[in-house]
Structure formats: structure tokens, C-alpha cells
Amino acid sequence: MNTLGNIIWLLLGGIATGLGYYLAGVVMCITIIGIPFGLQLFKIGTYAFLPFGYELGDKPGQQGFLSIAFNIIWIVLGWWEMAIMHALFGALLC
């Protein structure tokens, strides 16, 4: 069932979503400050390509002040484009 779900997902927008995350990750990795964001975007892009049967989670001991600060910066600067892209694909599928 995971394979069928992944194939349907790829055909209905998963390829564009995953490539969008990878492209944003490459752009973020241009600067030293953006590298942690870019690496996380590559992880999310992999999940966006094959969401069924793949699990995301935090590793023990990863949460700290720097992680919280980066999340705040991400919310302010980077997530709007991805949120709009997901909303458009969701509207196309309905």
C-alpha cells in the first residue's frame, strides 16, 4: 500500500514539491548561515518525494536554544513560499 500511495503522490504533485524543497535547500546552502536550514530542507524534500512509509522525528537531545532560534527565523523568513505551494497543490487535488 505504501508503494501505491507514493506512486499516486508523485504523479499528483510530489515531484514538484520535492524538487521545490531541494531547490530551496540549495539556495539556503549558498551562505554559511543558511546551511543548517538547507540541510533540513533536504530532509523535508526526501520526505516530500516519498511520504508513505517514511517517518520524521527528532533525535534525543537535539532541542536547544539554537534550534528554537532557527525555527523562529524559519517561520519569519522561509516557510511562506512552501506553505503557498502546498496550499496550491491541495486545492488542485480537491
C-alpha positions as CSV (number, residue, x, y, z in Angstrom):
1,M,0.0,0.0,0.0
2,N,2.9,2.4,0.7
3,T,4.2,1.9,-2.8
4,L,0.9,2.6,-4.4
5,G,0.4,5.7,-2.2
6,N,3.9,7.0,-3.1
7,I,3.3,6.5,-6.9
8,I,0.0,8.4,-6.8
9,W,1.6,11.1,-4.7
10,L,4.5,11.5,-7.1
11,L,2.2,11.8,-10.1
12,L,-0.1,14.4,-8.4
13,G,2.4,16.9,-7.2
14,G,5.1,15.1,-5.1
15,I,7.8,15.5,-7.7
16,A,7.3,19.3,-7.9
17,T,7.1,19.6,-4.1
18,G,10.2,17.6,-3.5
19,L,12.1,19.5,-6.2
20,G,10.9,22.8,-4.6
21,Y,12.4,21.7,-1.3
22,Y,15.6,20.6,-2.8
23,L,16.0,23.8,-4.8
24,A,15.3,25.9,-1.7
25,G,17.8,23.8,0.2
26,V,20.5,24.5,-2.5
27,V,19.7,28.2,-2.3
28,M,19.9,28.2,1.5
29,C,23.3,26.4,1.4
30,I,24.9,29.3,-0.5
31,T,25.6,31.1,2.7
32,I,27.2,29.7,5.9
33,I,24.3,30.9,8.0
34,G,21.8,29.1,5.7
35,I,23.5,25.7,5.7
36,P,21.5,24.3,8.7
37,F,18.3,25.4,7.1
38,G,19.4,23.9,3.7
39,L,20.2,20.6,5.3
40,Q,16.8,20.4,6.9
41,L,15.1,21.3,3.6
42,F,16.9,18.3,2.0
43,K,15.4,16.1,4.7
44,I,12.0,17.5,4.2
45,G,12.4,17.2,0.4
46,T,13.2,13.5,0.8
47,Y,10.0,13.1,2.8
48,A,8.1,15.1,0.2
49,F,9.1,12.7,-2.5
50,L,8.1,9.5,-0.6
51,P,5.8,10.4,2.3
52,F,4.2,6.9,2.8
53,G,6.3,4.6,4.9
54,Y,8.8,7.3,5.9
55,E,8.9,8.7,9.4
56,L,10.3,12.0,10.6
57,G,11.3,12.5,14.2
58,D,13.6,14.4,16.5
59,K,16.7,12.7,17.8
60,P,17.2,12.7,21.6
61,G,19.0,15.8,22.9
62,Q,18.6,17.9,19.7
63,Q,16.3,20.6,21.1
64,G,18.1,23.7,22.4
65,F,18.2,27.4,22.2
66,L,19.9,27.4,18.8
67,S,17.2,25.1,17.4
68,I,14.5,27.3,18.7
69,A,16.2,30.5,17.3
70,F,16.5,28.8,13.9
71,N,12.8,27.8,14.0
72,I,11.8,31.4,14.7
73,I,13.9,32.7,11.8
74,W,12.5,30.0,9.6
75,I,8.9,31.0,10.5
76,V,9.6,34.6,9.8
77,L,11.6,34.3,6.6
78,G,11.3,30.9,4.8
79,W,8.2,29.0,5.1
80,W,5.7,31.2,3.3
81,E,6.7,30.0,-0.2
82,M,6.4,26.4,0.8
83,A,3.1,26.9,2.5
84,I,1.7,28.6,-0.6
85,M,3.0,25.7,-2.8
86,H,1.3,23.1,-0.5
87,A,-2.0,25.0,-0.5
88,L,-2.0,25.3,-4.3
89,F,-1.3,21.5,-4.7
90,G,-4.0,20.8,-2.1
91,A,-6.5,23.0,-4.0
92,L,-5.6,21.2,-7.3
93,L,-6.3,17.8,-5.8
94,C,-9.7,18.7,-4.3
